[in-house]
Amino acid sequence: MFQTVFITGSTRGIGKAIAWRFAQEKWRVILNGVNRHRHAEILLRQIRQLSPLSELFFFDVSNQQETYLNCKAILKKFKKIDVLVNNAGIREDALLINMTVSQWDKVIRNNLYSVFFVTKNILPNMIKYKSGKIINISSITGVSGGFGQTNYAASKGGMIGFTKSLAKEVARYNIAVNTICPGLVDTDFITGVPAKYIKNMLSKTATGQKGKPDEIADFIYYLASCASTYITGATFNIDGGWLC
């Protein structure tokens, strides 16, 4: 029987690497992106070469109604979701004194509300089958904070508390919930960050180097596998040895 993984924000960056990892193992992969673009369609065709039953759904996970309707369509088509990876996220960096309400709200909605909306719609399916894995992609910033990132840190820190609380609620249904906190990973998500800040961040990393998306994807695949049945409510820092 096919296993199915649903990955939000999976047309680029870490999410894309996660999708490839599961496709290589012949899982049915449900891709998600906000905007229709050629690169996403190309990615789907490539993924289907490994996993022909994979699909791509374009919708905004920060929008409650869009998420409800698309999750309903996903469940109708795929019947059972084995693994949910809440990966979608954005940055709107600014010092708090200069941060607008719009910047605060946009990041919280995209990074935290989205986790609530998607999980709330997919969770009943996992409860029905008494099995499932939910993996939330937070950030080391959610653990240690980040200069000019109060909104981002709040959203990612909130995911950690969300994970620990939900893990307690759903363990009785054989559902595991865990969080990954990546450090500085070499993706387009850090495009636009000034070089001096990148250099400063690397100086605070024991390995002195950026992580690779595939390294994150490999660990997520482990958490999704039957080898991790005793792990729930946990937070894993994959950060190259973040020092402060």
Rosetta blueprint (number, residue, H / E / L):
1 M L
2 F L
3 Q L
4 T E
5 V E
6 F E
7 I E
8 T L
9 G L
10 S L
11 T L
12 R L
13 G H
14 I H
15 G H
16 K H
17 A H
18 I H
19 A H
20 W H
21 R H
22 F H
23 A H
24 Q H
25 E L
26 K L
27 W L
28 R E
29 V E
30 I E
31 L E
32 N E
33 G E
34 V L
35 N L
36 R L
37 H L
38 R H
39 H H
40 A H
41 E H
42 I H
43 L H
44 L H
45 R H
46 Q H
47 I H
48 R H
49 Q H
50 L H
51 S L
52 P L
53 L L
54 S L
55 E E
56 L E
57 F E
58 F E
59 F L
60 D L
61 V L
62 S L
63 N L
64 Q H
65 Q H
66 E H
67 T H
68 Y H
69 L H
70 N H
71 C H
72 K H
73 A H
74 I H
75 L H
76 K H
77 K H
78 F H
79 K L
80 K L
81 I L
82 D L
83 V E
84 L E
85 V E
86 N E
87 N L
88 A L
89 G L
90 I L
91 R L
92 E L
93 D L
94 A E
95 L L
96 L L
97 I L
98 N L
99 M L
100 T L
101 V H
102 S H
103 Q H
104 W H
105 D H
106 K H
107 V H
108 I H
109 R H
110 N H
111 N H
112 L H
113 Y H
114 S H
115 V H
116 F H
117 F H
118 V H
119 T H
120 K H
121 N H
122 I H
123 L H
124 P H
125 N H
126 M H
127 I H
128 K H
129 Y H
130 K L
131 S L
132 G E
133 K E
134 I E
135 I E
136 N E
137 I E
138 S L
139 S L
140 I L
141 T H
142 G H
143 V H
144 S H
145 G L
146 G L
147 F L
148 G L
149 Q E
150 T H
151 N H
152 Y H
153 A H
154 A H
155 S H
156 K H
157 G H
158 G H
159 M H
160 I H
161 G H
162 F H
163 T H
164 K H
165 S H
166 L H
167 A H
168 K H
169 E H
170 V H
171 A H
172 R H
173 Y H
174 N L
175 I E
176 A E
177 V E
178 N E
179 T E
180 I E
181 C E
182 P E
183 G L
184 L L
185 V E
186 D L
187 T L
188 D H
189 F H
190 I H
191 T L
192 G L
193 V L
194 P L
195 A H
196 K H
197 Y H
198 I H
199 K H
200 N H
201 M H
202 L H
203 S H
204 K L
205 T E
206 A L
207 T L
208 G L
209 Q L
210 K L
211 G E
212 K L
213 P H
214 D H
215 E H
216 I H
217 A H
218 D H
219 F H
220 I H
221 Y H
222 Y H
223 L H
224 A H
225 S L
226 C H
227 A H
228 S H
229 T L
230 Y L
231 I L
232 T L
233 G L
234 A L
235 T E
236 F E
237 N E
238 I E
239 D L
240 G L
241 G L
242 W E
243 L L
244 C L
